[in-house]
Amino acid sequence: MAITGDFFERIQDKATFLEEVHSDFYARSEEMGAHPHWNKAKALDAYFQWKQDLERIQLVEKNVKTPDHIKCAAHLIYWLRRYSPVNDFAFDGPTDEAREFLMKYGREYLAFDLGYRAAQFYECKIFERNLPEEMSFSLDSKLAGVRRNDFINCVTHVLKLKMVSPHALTIVLKAVFLRP
């Protein structure tokens, strides 16, 4: 099922979470010529940690009755990256630049891409913000002469090699979507 206005509500259900994340990760990987090796146990770990974080936000942050789409997306990215349900990727045919990127940063990319698109959907469709609508975060820059999107390279590198909290991801998403 695609990202819709009730995405974060739907994935509160464990079976729906597993189905949605699996479907999305598989489709994105296939678009890049790869087949992900899925680990359901890690997907369940990510689900339980994500749910627990959202509940903790409601208990600790007195001014937050329900976490907004940005916080939901940031915590989703964090836990999908931390307990990545994709162990590895298999490829048919020769390796190209996109496949090399996927081998190096695929798990981080898939987690960020899903959270980014979910937050973007809410910004565009629910809050009627006039943002460029992309189906996913492109690996290629829209700037002439720039081969790889520097932002996604930076984000995936930092997600892989540095300690990044869900709160830092919240700030990143707010900067991307809420700037004037």
N, C-alpha and C positions, 0 to 999 in steps of 0.2 A: 504494500500500500504506500502511496506517496505521502509526502509531508503535507498535512492539512492543518486547519485552524485548531484542531483538537489534538495535535500530535503529542504534546507533553502530557495531556490528560490520558490519552490512549496508552502511552507507554508506561503509565503507572502500573498497569497490569503486566505481570511477569511474562505470560505467554506472548502477549502483544509486543513487549519489549524485545524478546528474543527473535520473534518473527520479523519485526521492522528492522532491527539492526542487522540481522543476517541478510535479509533481502537487500538492504541498502549497500552494505559492504560488498556483497557478492556482485551486485550490478555495477558499482563503481570500479571494482577490480576487473571485471570482464571488459568494461569500456577501455581499460588500459592494457588489455590482452593478457590478463592474469587470472588464475584460479586460486582463490584464497583457501587455506586449510583452516577450517572453523573449529573452535574449541568451545563447546557449549558450557562447560564448567566455568571457564573464565568469563563468558558472557553473563552467566548467573552471578558471579562475584561482582562484576561491574554493576549489574542491575541492583543488587542488594546495597552496595555502597552508595550508589546514586540516590536511591530511595531514602536511605538513612541520612544522607547529607541534607536532602530537602526537608526532612522532618526536623533535623537539628536546626536548620535555618529558622524555621517557624518557632521553635522553642527559645532560641538564643537571641535572635534579633526581634526585639519587641515591636518595632515599627513595620515588620514584614508579616502580614497575615498569610499570604501565599507567595512563594518565590516567583518573580517575573520570568518572562521567556529568556532574558539574558542570563540570569542566574541558573535557570534550568539547563540552558545550553552549555554554559561554562562548566557546570558540574558534570554534565553528560560527557563532554570532551575529556575532562580530567579522568574520569573513571574508565571510559572506553580506552583511553591511552594507557592508563596504569595497569588495568587488567585486560589487555587487548585480547579479544576473542579470535583474532587471526594469528595463528602461530607462524605461518609462512605462506609463500606464494609459489605456485607452479606456473610455468610459461610454456606455450607452444610456439616454436619458431625462434628466430634470432632475437637477441636482446637489443632494444633501442633505448633512447634517452628516457622515455616515460617508464619503461620497465626497470631501468637502473634506479630511477628515483623511487619507484615502488619497492624495490628490494631494500633500499637504504632507509626510506622513511614511510613505507606504506601504512604501517599501523597508526602512526601519528597523523598521517594525511587523512586516512579514512575517518578517524575520530574527529579531527578538526573540521573536515568537510561536512560531516553530518550535523554537527552542532551549529556550524556557521549557517548552513542552509536552513535549518529549523528556525534559528533566530531571524534570519533574513526574511523568511516567509511571514513570520509574525509582524516584522517591521513593515513589510509591503502590503500584505493582505489584511491584517487585522487592524493595524494602526495607520494604514493608508499613507505610508511614507513613500516618497518618490525616489526609490533607489534603483540602480540598474539590476534587472532581474537576470541572474545567472542560475543555471540548474545546479552548478557545482563550482567550487573554487578552482578556477582554471590554473593549470600548471604553467601556461604561457602568459607572458605579460602582454598587455594591450599597447604598450609603447613600442614604436618602431625601433628595430635594431636591438631590442632586449629579448633574449631567447627564453629565459626562465623567469617566472614570477618571483622576484626577490622576497616579497612578503611571505609567500607560502614556503619558500626555502628556509627563511629565517624562523618562522613559526614551527615548522616540523623539526628543524635542527634543535631548537630550544626545547621543544616537547620531549625529544628523544634523549638529549644529553644533560639537561639541567633540571633542577627541582622547580617545578612550576605549580603553584597552588591553583585551586579553582577560583580563588579570589583574583589572582593575577589574570586569569583567563576572562573573568568578568570585566576587568578593566580593559583588556584588549578588545572584547566585543563591543563594549560601550564606546570605545574610541572609534571603532569601525562604523558603527551604526548611528551614534548619537552626535557626531560632530556636526557643526552648522553647515 
